[in-house]
Amino acid sequence: MLANKEKKRKNKKEHLLLGEDLDLVENYGEIIRNARIKMGISQEELAKQISEKLTIIKKIEQGSFKPPIELARKLEKFLKIKIIEKVETFHPSTLKPYIQSPHPSTVPLGYLIKKIEEEKNSESSNSA
Protein backbone atom coordinates (compact mmCIF):
# COMPACT_ATOMS: atom_id res chain seq x y z
CA MET A 1 0.00 0.00 0.00
CA LEU A 2 2.78 2.42 0.94
CA ALA A 3 4.62 1.67 -2.30
CA ASN A 4 1.49 2.59 -4.29
CA LYS A 5 1.20 5.94 -2.50
CA GLU A 6 4.86 6.72 -3.18
CA LYS A 7 4.45 5.73 -6.83
CA LYS A 8 1.36 7.95 -7.18
CA ARG A 9 3.21 10.86 -5.57
CA LYS A 10 6.17 10.38 -7.92
CA ASN A 11 3.90 10.18 -10.98
CA LYS A 12 2.02 13.29 -9.89
CA LYS A 13 5.27 15.17 -9.42
CA GLU A 14 6.55 14.11 -12.84
CA HIS A 15 3.25 15.16 -14.39
CA LEU A 16 3.52 18.58 -12.82
CA LEU A 17 7.05 19.23 -14.02
CA LEU A 18 7.62 17.19 -17.15
CA GLY A 19 7.29 19.16 -20.34
CA GLU A 20 6.15 22.30 -18.57
CA ASP A 21 8.20 25.44 -18.87
CA LEU A 22 7.06 27.20 -15.73
CA ASP A 23 8.71 29.61 -13.37
CA LEU A 24 7.73 31.92 -10.55
CA VAL A 25 7.08 35.60 -11.04
CA GLU A 26 9.93 37.80 -9.88
CA ASN A 27 8.28 39.13 -6.70
CA TYR A 28 6.63 35.86 -5.59
CA GLY A 29 7.63 36.30 -1.94
CA GLU A 30 6.01 39.72 -1.69
CA ILE A 31 2.83 38.50 -3.42
CA ILE A 32 2.55 35.54 -1.03
CA ARG A 33 3.18 37.71 2.03
CA ASN A 34 0.63 40.35 0.96
CA ALA A 35 -2.02 37.71 0.23
CA ARG A 36 -1.43 36.02 3.58
CA ILE A 37 -1.72 39.32 5.44
CA LYS A 38 -4.84 40.22 3.47
CA MET A 39 -6.38 36.90 4.58
CA GLY A 40 -5.48 37.81 8.15
CA ILE A 41 -3.44 34.69 8.89
CA SER A 42 0.01 34.23 10.34
CA GLN A 43 2.91 32.45 8.73
CA GLU A 44 2.35 29.63 11.21
CA GLU A 45 -1.29 29.28 10.16
CA LEU A 46 -0.39 29.29 6.47
CA ALA A 47 2.25 26.62 7.03
CA LYS A 48 -0.26 24.46 8.88
CA GLN A 49 -2.98 24.93 6.24
CA ILE A 50 -0.77 23.78 3.38
CA SER A 51 1.16 21.16 5.43
CA GLU A 52 4.50 22.89 5.11
CA LYS A 53 7.25 23.85 7.57
CA LEU A 54 7.14 27.35 9.03
CA THR A 55 10.80 27.96 8.12
CA ILE A 56 10.01 27.25 4.46
CA ILE A 57 7.15 29.78 4.47
CA LYS A 58 9.41 32.39 6.08
CA LYS A 59 12.16 31.82 3.52
CA ILE A 60 9.69 31.91 0.61
CA GLU A 61 8.24 35.22 1.78
CA GLN A 62 11.75 36.65 2.17
CA GLY A 63 12.57 35.50 -1.36
CA SER A 64 15.53 33.45 -0.15
CA PHE A 65 13.90 30.13 -1.11
CA LYS A 66 12.23 29.48 -4.42
CA PRO A 67 9.46 26.95 -3.87
CA PRO A 68 9.12 24.02 -6.25
CA ILE A 69 6.21 24.34 -8.70
CA GLU A 70 4.14 21.83 -6.72
CA LEU A 71 4.37 23.95 -3.55
CA ALA A 72 3.81 27.15 -5.54
CA ARG A 73 0.58 25.64 -6.86
CA LYS A 74 -0.55 24.88 -3.30
CA LEU A 75 0.16 28.47 -2.33
CA GLU A 76 -1.70 29.79 -5.39
CA LYS A 77 -4.73 27.68 -4.62
CA PHE A 78 -4.89 28.46 -0.90
CA LEU A 79 -4.08 32.17 -1.15
CA LYS A 80 -6.01 32.68 -4.42
CA ILE A 81 -3.03 34.31 -6.13
CA LYS A 82 -1.05 33.85 -9.33
CA ILE A 83 2.71 33.37 -8.91
CA ILE A 84 3.47 30.79 -11.62
CA GLU A 85 4.05 31.95 -15.16
CA LYS A 86 4.74 30.14 -18.37
CA VAL A 87 8.27 30.70 -19.61
CA GLU A 88 8.89 31.10 -23.29
CA THR A 89 11.22 28.42 -24.45
CA PHE A 90 14.01 28.82 -26.89
CA HIS A 91 14.99 25.98 -29.19
CA PRO A 92 18.35 26.04 -30.96
CA SER A 93 16.75 24.91 -34.22
CA THR A 94 15.19 28.38 -34.56
CA LEU A 95 18.71 29.73 -35.14
CA LYS A 96 19.48 27.48 -38.12
CA PRO A 97 18.97 30.22 -40.71
CA TYR A 98 21.58 32.36 -38.93
CA ILE A 99 24.24 29.72 -38.44
CA GLN A 100 26.72 29.12 -41.26
CA SER A 101 29.12 27.07 -39.16
CA PRO A 102 29.03 23.26 -39.29
CA HIS A 103 29.55 23.42 -35.52
CA PRO A 104 26.77 25.67 -34.13
CA SER A 105 28.25 25.68 -30.65
CA THR A 106 31.23 27.65 -31.99
CA VAL A 107 29.13 30.53 -33.33
CA PRO A 108 29.50 33.62 -31.09
CA LEU A 109 26.30 34.81 -29.45
CA GLY A 110 26.97 38.39 -30.53
CA TYR A 111 27.07 37.27 -34.15
CA LEU A 112 23.67 35.58 -33.82
CA ILE A 113 22.10 38.61 -32.17
CA LYS A 114 23.48 40.88 -34.88
CA LYS A 115 22.08 38.63 -37.63
CA ILE A 116 18.64 38.44 -35.98
CA GLU A 117 18.53 42.23 -35.53
CA GLU A 118 19.55 42.75 -39.17
CA GLU A 119 16.74 40.49 -40.31
CA LYS A 120 14.19 42.28 -38.13
CA ASN A 121 15.34 45.67 -39.44
CA SER A 122 15.12 44.53 -43.05
CA GLU A 123 11.62 43.10 -42.45
CA SER A 124 10.41 46.33 -40.88
CA SER A 125 11.87 48.48 -43.67
CA ASN A 126 10.31 46.18 -46.30
CA SER A 127 6.86 46.48 -44.73
CA ALA A 128 7.05 50.30 -44.58
Secondary structure, 3 states (H helix, E strand, C coil): CHHHHHHHHHHHHHHHHCCCCEEECCCHHHHHHHHHHHHCCCHHHHHHHCCCCHHHHHHHHHCCCCCCHHHHHHHHHHHCCCCEEECCCCCHHHHHHHCCCCCHHHCCHHHHHHHHHHHHHHHHHHHC
